[in-house]
């Protein structure tokens, strides 16, 4: 943390009025912090980072468990009523320097190498695993492979994400490991190793630094010392909303950005034009990036004309193919001392856990989620709900082995609003490679109006089939944990799927309709939204090319989760950092040649 007597160098819109920059980065989140840091390494460049939210930094916002879904920077965006589930959800996102890296579960997973090789084969060969793996290593800057110490180092430029594996506070995990092995999966110590198997029970790398605090994008790429040192060439402007990009009719160049202060964002006379000499990079995320493009006249022509926006580029892929991980819970009721419930219900335990964290960086507040299961349901034996696999099925370089289900083993009741007095483990069962896609569309020309967000969960029947298998496997896992793992306390499945035939909790007796109904009634977004401005050919709905340039423009790039051709089969933060690092190199290489 910086000195209390020196202010973190953020500026307001009035302080940058009249300035011109080499680069403008829109969105100070996970990718934006990384790109702004990398581009400002050149002291001869003037870089502007625009962020809609504020700094919102506090001690509590760095404590691992407490900082998850931190309310001081959390924004709720409603989604359209789902046709399949008949439920309306919401998207949770962070508007602050550091973005979602300030509120996420801190899980750092690269994803299967086969995912990137599929990206290369279907979109462009330069995005193969061989090409992206060096950028993951650049993000990580590993210096210590010990599982109980922070990995990663802070270089002279203060860059690099630190990760660590901690000893779980809950005692449930060894028993789950026995059950997972009984169902055919092996434990894996290093989830991010290039040769890690495609399926297994994995120890997680969490973005926690060597001091035990959340290591978010702002802390890794724009810490106080670096931001202060570069304050004359790197301007970080907060509480600023982008109204649109300034693009002349028929031009392939963006000439500037039109912005407003959030303090007066509803007053049109307060708009300010900011120019730049080289490039503008959109890093606003899978919802706001397509919104900004559409407001600027880049997107489906029919939608733009509906809102009387002049069409600058008719790109029908802008806002389409929105992808997300969706998940549903399987609850197991266990002894309260093995879940977070015993802390939440007791002021004494809460104070004790605070002290454990403050003095020893241990206890419940030091972590959130330590183990996860990845599996491919095509290798599940239907009758026994166990995994049958040989070494070939575990080869993570094979596209057919990309895991389509993730099960997060969480010693926390993830639906406290529904079950406030229950001590629950949650097996959060996630569709890891969904086929269903949604969309993002502006509903007005007001940049502060939430766009129309359609997730279309379970709209593709293939997702229903995967969800059905994932639910049965999770129920079998719960059954084995309860009956055969040796867990010494009383436990039982909580909120069993409604069934006429399975009155005694036998997953074998559940019909497909009963399984589907349980999934539909309980499925929710995991807030891993991607692919709304996907890389690809223009005629196939692609929005950016292989160097992340928006189709039809020479100086407009996108570097965030919206460019993924499909949602990554992992928690997306690591892949977003990788995208940012590659984008920065693309830009440097382009302007080195000019």
Secondary structure, 3 states (H helix, E strand, C coil): CCCCCCCCCEECHHHHCCCEEEEEEECCCHHHHHHHHHHCCCCCCCEEEECCCECCCCCHHHEHHHHCCCCCCEEEEECCCCCCCCCCCEEEEECECCHHHHCCCCECCCCCHHHHHHHHHHCCHHHCHHHHHHHHHHHHCCCCCCCCCCECCCCCCCCCCCEECCCCCCCCHHHHHHHHHHCCCCEECCCCCCCCCCCEEEECCECECCCCEECCHHHHHCCHHHHHHCCCCEEEECCEEEEEEEECCCCCCEEEEEEEEHHHCCCHHHCEEEEEEEEEEECCHHHHHHHHHHHCCEECHHHHHHCCCCCCEECCCCCEEEECCEEEEEEEECCHHHCCHHHHCCHHHHHHHHHHHHHHCCCHHHCCCCEEEEECHHHEECCCCEECCCHHHHCCCCHHHCCCEEEEEECCCCCCCCCCCCCEEEEEEEECCCCCCEEEECCCCCCCCCCEEECCCCCCHHHHHHHHHHHHHHHHHHHHHHHHCCCCCCCEEECCCCCCCCCCCCHHHCCHHHHHHHHHHHCEECCCCECCCCECCHHHCCCECCCCEECCCCCEEECCHHHCCCCCCCCCHHHHHHHHHHHHHHHHHHHHCC
